[in-house]
Amino acid sequence: RVVDFWNIDLETLDYTALETNDWELFRPRVIAVEDFDYIMDAPSSKIHQLLRSKGYSGIARYHYTSFYVDSLQASGLTNLPRFSND
C-alpha cells in the first residue's frame, strides 16, 4: 500500500512516531510534522535530523509544522523548494 501524505501531530510524541516507524514498510512521499524545536536558520531539531537521515528534504514550514519530501520518490514532484540548509 502506497502512502502519499502523512500528517503527524501527536502533542510531543511526534519524534517517537517517526523514530519507531518501519521505514522499509511505510515510506510516505510527503510528511507534515509538528516540530516546536525547529529553527529555520539552523535546522538542528531531532525531528529534522531524523528525517534527513532517512532521505527526506525539508520543503516548507508553516507555524510549527515542517513539510518534508522523500528524496527517493520525489521524481513526480517537480520544482519543489528546499530549506536553505537541506
C-alpha beads as a LAMMPS data file, in Angstrom:
LAMMPS data file: protein, C-alpha beads

86 atoms
85 bonds

1 atom types
1 bond types

-500.0 500.0 xlo xhi
-500.0 500.0 ylo yhi
-500.0 500.0 zlo zhi

Masses

1 110.0

Atoms # bond

1 1 1 0.000 0.000 0.000
2 1 1 1.402 3.375 -1.017
3 1 1 1.071 6.340 1.311
4 1 1 1.400 9.739 -0.332
5 1 1 0.956 12.011 2.690
6 1 1 1.476 11.504 6.437
7 1 1 0.459 14.267 8.841
8 1 1 1.846 13.865 12.367
9 1 1 0.525 15.975 15.240
10 1 1 0.797 13.934 18.428
11 1 1 1.429 16.640 21.020
12 1 1 5.081 15.945 21.978
13 1 1 5.110 12.347 20.662
14 1 1 5.871 13.297 17.045
15 1 1 9.534 12.256 17.254
16 1 1 8.600 8.925 18.825
17 1 1 6.168 8.185 15.982
18 1 1 8.889 8.895 13.421
19 1 1 11.606 7.053 15.325
20 1 1 9.554 3.869 15.696
21 1 1 8.276 3.832 12.113
22 1 1 9.294 0.901 9.879
23 1 1 10.775 2.939 7.011
24 1 1 11.129 -0.104 4.748
25 1 1 7.408 -0.877 5.016
26 1 1 5.908 2.586 5.464
27 1 1 7.607 5.358 3.477
28 1 1 5.300 8.286 2.670
29 1 1 6.165 10.611 -0.217
30 1 1 5.377 13.720 1.866
31 1 1 5.409 14.173 5.646
32 1 1 3.986 17.073 7.655
33 1 1 5.121 17.062 11.269
34 1 1 4.749 19.436 14.187
35 1 1 8.240 20.438 15.331
36 1 1 8.469 23.049 18.087
37 1 1 12.290 22.793 18.235
38 1 1 12.953 23.640 14.593
39 1 1 14.797 26.911 13.921
40 1 1 14.824 28.000 10.271
41 1 1 18.341 29.489 10.283
42 1 1 19.905 26.428 11.897
43 1 1 17.705 23.340 11.490
44 1 1 19.036 21.027 14.157
45 1 1 15.917 19.618 15.801
46 1 1 15.793 15.879 16.470
47 1 1 12.898 15.530 14.043
48 1 1 14.740 17.338 11.249
49 1 1 17.911 15.313 11.776
50 1 1 15.975 12.025 11.822
51 1 1 14.095 12.774 8.619
52 1 1 17.276 13.928 6.878
53 1 1 18.950 10.647 7.868
54 1 1 16.014 8.772 6.292
55 1 1 16.420 10.610 2.980
56 1 1 13.821 13.352 3.344
57 1 1 14.312 17.012 2.416
58 1 1 12.552 19.932 4.055
59 1 1 10.386 21.833 1.578
60 1 1 8.183 24.158 3.655
61 1 1 7.434 25.437 7.115
62 1 1 4.126 26.841 8.395
63 1 1 3.953 27.953 12.029
64 1 1 5.122 24.826 13.899
65 1 1 4.643 22.349 11.051
66 1 1 7.510 21.273 8.810
67 1 1 6.904 19.591 5.449
68 1 1 9.335 17.031 4.047
69 1 1 9.512 15.148 0.766
70 1 1 11.097 11.731 0.247
71 1 1 14.128 12.223 -1.994
72 1 1 13.774 8.643 -3.272
73 1 1 10.205 9.162 -4.509
74 1 1 10.274 12.845 -5.471
75 1 1 10.618 12.278 -9.215
76 1 1 6.956 13.152 -9.813
77 1 1 7.151 16.227 -7.601
78 1 1 8.850 18.926 -9.636
79 1 1 10.103 22.420 -8.759
80 1 1 9.891 21.900 -5.022
81 1 1 11.585 24.447 -2.804
82 1 1 14.107 23.187 -0.256
83 1 1 15.029 24.523 3.153
84 1 1 18.175 26.612 2.764
85 1 1 20.205 24.151 4.860
86 1 1 18.957 20.984 3.071

Bonds

1 1 1 2
2 1 2 3
3 1 3 4
4 1 4 5
5 1 5 6
6 1 6 7
7 1 7 8
8 1 8 9
9 1 9 10
10 1 10 11
11 1 11 12
12 1 12 13
13 1 13 14
14 1 14 15
15 1 15 16
16 1 16 17
17 1 17 18
18 1 18 19
19 1 19 20
20 1 20 21
21 1 21 22
22 1 22 23
23 1 23 24
24 1 24 25
25 1 25 26
26 1 26 27
27 1 27 28
28 1 28 29
29 1 29 30
30 1 30 31
31 1 31 32
32 1 32 33
33 1 33 34
34 1 34 35
35 1 35 36
36 1 36 37
37 1 37 38
38 1 38 39
39 1 39 40
40 1 40 41
41 1 41 42
42 1 42 43
43 1 43 44
44 1 44 45
45 1 45 46
46 1 46 47
47 1 47 48
48 1 48 49
49 1 49 50
50 1 50 51
51 1 51 52
52 1 52 53
53 1 53 54
54 1 54 55
55 1 55 56
56 1 56 57
57 1 57 58
58 1 58 59
59 1 59 60
60 1 60 61
61 1 61 62
62 1 62 63
63 1 63 64
64 1 64 65
65 1 65 66
66 1 66 67
67 1 67 68
68 1 68 69
69 1 69 70
70 1 70 71
71 1 71 72
72 1 72 73
73 1 73 74
74 1 74 75
75 1 75 76
76 1 76 77
77 1 77 78
78 1 78 79
79 1 79 80
80 1 80 81
81 1 81 82
82 1 82 83
83 1 83 84
84 1 84 85
85 1 85 86
